Every structure is written in structure tokens, then in C-alpha cells.
Amino acid sequence: MRLDVLLAILGMAAATYLCRAGGYALFRALRPPRVVEVALQHLPGPIFVAYVAPALAAQGLKGLVAALAVVVAQAVSRNLAVAIAAGVAVMWAAGMVV
């Protein structure tokens, strides 16, 4: 194994750990305003959309239909895992048709 690669991996692991641990330490020491707490509670959804939206847009109509299935499944079930599964199922089914 190359030493430079190992050091890069260890450096990235340390940076990731310090960012996460630093956030926890900061929130233990300081109580964030209520608006920040509420924003952080809703953060996973927008982050997921930011990852998935470009891939869905590249799929054209079947991506739009899958996104619609996700929105409907989320509205009905209020469960992110169910919504994701619905979107994946629609994309799979659309791929089988085309």
C-alpha cells in the first residue's frame, strides 16, 4: 500500500470525525435558537432532493413520474423509506417498459 494514499485516507477520516464531533460539542456547549433546531430537523429531505433531482431530470418523463410517485407516497405514508421505495419501484417499472 502506498503511504500517500494511506495518509490521505486517514486525513479525510480525521477531518470527517472532527467536523461531526465538533458539531456535537458545539451544540452541547451552546443552545441554538429554535429556528436553527427546526431547520436542522428538516434538513435530510432537502439534502436527499439535492442528490436525486439531477439524476431524475436526466431520466426525462420517467424521472418526473418517479418523482411524482415519491411525493404521493410521502404525502400518504409520511415515511421517507416508503417514498424512496415507491420512486425506485416506478423507475424500475419504467425501465422494464422502455
C-alpha positions as CSV (number, residue, x, y, z in Angstrom):
1,M,0.0,0.0,0.0
2,R,1.2,3.5,-0.8
3,L,1.9,5.7,2.1
4,D,0.5,8.8,0.5
5,V,-2.8,7.1,-0.2
6,L,-3.0,5.8,3.4
7,L,-2.2,9.3,4.8
8,A,-4.9,10.8,2.6
9,I,-7.5,8.3,3.8
10,L,-6.5,8.8,7.4
11,G,-6.6,12.6,7.0
12,M,-10.1,12.5,5.4
13,A,-11.3,10.3,8.2
14,A,-9.9,12.6,10.8
15,A,-11.4,15.7,9.1
16,T,-14.8,14.0,8.9
17,Y,-14.7,12.9,12.6
18,L,-13.6,16.3,13.8
19,C,-16.4,18.0,11.8
20,R,-19.0,15.7,13.3
21,A,-17.6,15.7,16.8
22,G,-17.1,19.5,16.7
23,G,-20.8,20.0,15.8
24,Y,-21.9,17.8,18.7
25,A,-19.5,19.6,21.1
26,L,-20.7,23.0,19.9
27,F,-24.4,22.1,20.4
28,R,-23.6,20.7,23.8
29,A,-22.0,24.0,24.8
30,L,-24.4,26.4,23.1
31,R,-28.1,26.0,22.8
32,P,-29.0,27.0,19.2
33,P,-32.0,29.2,18.5
34,R,-35.3,27.4,18.0
35,V,-35.3,28.4,14.3
36,V,-32.0,26.6,13.8
37,E,-33.3,23.5,15.6
38,V,-36.3,23.4,13.4
39,A,-34.2,23.9,10.2
40,L,-31.9,21.1,11.2
41,Q,-34.9,18.7,11.8
42,H,-36.0,19.3,8.2
43,L,-32.6,19.1,6.6
44,P,-32.5,15.4,5.5
45,G,-35.3,15.9,2.9
46,P,-33.8,18.8,1.0
47,I,-30.3,17.1,1.0
48,F,-31.8,14.0,-0.4
49,V,-33.7,16.0,-3.1
50,A,-30.4,17.8,-4.0
51,Y,-28.7,14.5,-4.6
52,V,-31.6,12.9,-6.5
53,A,-33.0,15.8,-8.6
54,P,-30.2,15.9,-11.3
55,A,-30.4,12.2,-11.8
56,L,-34.2,12.3,-12.1
57,A,-34.1,15.2,-14.5
58,A,-31.7,13.3,-16.7
59,Q,-34.3,10.5,-17.0
60,G,-36.9,12.7,-18.6
61,L,-40.5,11.7,-18.3
62,K,-39.9,8.5,-16.3
63,G,-37.9,10.6,-13.8
64,L,-40.8,13.0,-13.5
65,V,-43.3,10.2,-13.0
66,A,-41.0,8.6,-10.3
67,A,-40.7,11.9,-8.5
68,L,-44.4,12.3,-8.5
69,A,-44.7,8.8,-7.1
70,V,-42.3,9.8,-4.3
71,V,-44.3,12.9,-3.5
72,V,-47.6,11.0,-3.4
73,A,-46.1,8.1,-1.3
74,Q,-44.6,10.6,1.2
75,A,-47.9,12.5,1.5
76,V,-49.8,9.3,2.1
77,S,-47.4,7.4,4.3
78,R,-45.3,10.2,6.0
79,N,-42.5,7.7,5.8
80,L,-39.3,8.6,3.8
81,A,-38.3,4.9,3.3
82,V,-41.7,4.1,1.8
83,A,-41.5,7.2,-0.5
84,I,-38.0,6.2,-1.7
85,A,-39.1,2.6,-2.3
86,A,-42.1,3.9,-4.4
87,G,-39.8,6.0,-6.5
88,V,-37.3,3.2,-7.1
89,A,-40.2,0.9,-8.0
90,V,-41.6,3.3,-10.5
91,M,-38.2,3.8,-12.1
92,W,-37.7,0.1,-12.3
93,A,-41.1,-0.5,-13.8
94,A,-40.5,2.4,-16.3
95,G,-37.2,0.8,-17.2
96,M,-38.9,-2.5,-17.9
97,V,-41.4,-0.9,-20.2
98,V,-38.8,1.0,-22.3
